[in-house]
Amino acid sequence: MEQPQYPRLILGDCRDVLKQLPSDSVDLIFTSPPYADRRKHTYGGIAPEEYVEWFLPIGQELFRVLKPDGTFILNIKEKAENGERHTYVLELILALRRQGWLWTEEFIWHKKNCYPGKWPNRFRDAWERLLQFNKTKRFKMFQEEVMVPMGDWAEKRLKHLSATDHVRDNSRVGSGFGKRVANWLYREKVYPTNVLHLATETKNRRHSAVFPEALPEWFIKLFTREGDVVLDPFMGSGTTIRVARRLNRNGIGIELMPEYFALAEEEIAREMPRLL
């Protein structure tokens, strides 16, 4: 098996650095850019009304460097403003489609340890979007790598199957949906849903927006093989790159803030003896 290269960490603005990367060279882009009006004291904060215009040049370069069978996962979340949800995420999706991207799927990260909020007219968000974009409809995907155990329901449900359980039983409400329950016989694992139930990160207090390692890990397993290239143009403290290296992928991380770049270098250096 070919050993992955050392992670390549680049200090700079991804709008400039991405232009230095070869076209069609990246297998997976997994990133979480600064959300609109967030982290003003670190990344400056992009106004919601300006977000699409700010991101599109980055999206164009990401489109160029991604392989035709690669995948782009964008972790992002809209905000509430003046009593209603802002539409900048929806506007960005439409703008990226006009740019040539295919919006192929949407995953939801359910933050299962999210603590309750205290607002008079809304509840606290316990989820974030992970938008999947591709250049073509023929992209690499290794679903068997993220299969999950059948669960306790199968022991009782599959023990005594009815006649309709052995055929495709259509929904009684006329929706057109149906299932054949017997398909689940003799299986130990099944495909997951597009909702990921993961706890938020609580260990790293040195960065303002750290996601759990299990989040990039799931997508790296799903969309890449060992030796593939994983890019995070908003690297932060380096979570995606650390996980990529641990899974024997080649990681490229770009970070604008020197203090976060130094933190990423420190964290990856700490792991390298264990990974080699």
C-alpha positions, 0 to 999 in steps of 0.5 A, a space after each residue: 500500500 502506498 503511504 500517504 505524503 505528509 500533510 501539506 499545510 499552507 498559511 494564507 488566504 484560500 482565494 490566493 492559495 487555491 490558484 496554486 493547486 493543480 486542476 483536477 487534483 483533489 478527491 474530496 473537499 471537506 470544509 466549514 467556512 466562516 458563517 455569515 456575521 460569525 467570528 468577526 474578531 477572527 475572520 472579520 465576519 461576512 455580511 449575509 447580503 455579501 456572502 454569496 459574492 464573497 464565496 463564489 470566487 472560492 467556489 470557482 477555484 474549488 470546482 477547478 481543483 476537484 477531480 471529475 469524480 470527486 465530491 465537495 462537502 460544505 458545512 454551513 448554517 443560516 442564521 435568524 435575523 430580525 425574527 426570520 431565517 436568512 436566505 443566504 445559504 439557499 441563495 448560495 446553493 442556487 448560485 453554485 448551481 449556476 456556477 456549474 456545481 450539481 447539488 447532489 445531496 444534503 446531510 444533516 448533522 444532529 448535535 445530540 449533546 446540544 444544550 437548550 436555549 432561552 429565547 421567547 419565540 424560537 428554540 435552539 438550533 441542534 443541527 447544521 447542514 452538510 451540502 454535497 456538491 459534485 462536478 458530474 453525476 458519476 462520482 466516487 462513493 463507498 457506501 459500504 464503508 459507513 454501514 451501521 448495525 441493523 439495530 434491536 428492531 430487526 430481532 423482533 420485526 424480522 422474526 415473524 414475517 407476514 405475506 406482504 413482508 415478502 413482497 413490495 408492499 406499497 403505502 396505503 396512503 397512495 404516496 407511491 412508496 413501498 418496501 419489502 421487509 424481507 430484504 433485511 433478512 440475514 443482514 448484519 449491517 445496513 446503509 445509514 440515513 443522511 442524518 448524522 447524530 454526533 456530539 459537538 466537540 468539547 475538548 478543543 477550547 483554542 478554536 472558536 468553531 471546532 467540529 467533532 473528528 467523527 464528522 470529517 471521518 464519516 465523509 472521508 470514508 464515504 468518498 475516498 480511498 487510502 492515498 486520495 487527496 482531501 482538501 480543507 481550504 478553511 482548515 482552522 485547527 486542522 481537524 479534517 487534515 488530522 483525520 485524513 492523515 490518520 486514515 492514510 489520505 493525503 491532506 491539504 489544509 489552508 488557513 488564513 489566521 496565523 494562530 490557528 495555523 500554528 495550532 494545526 501544526 502543533 496538533 498534527 506534529 503531536 500525532 505524527 509519531 503515532 501515525 507513522 
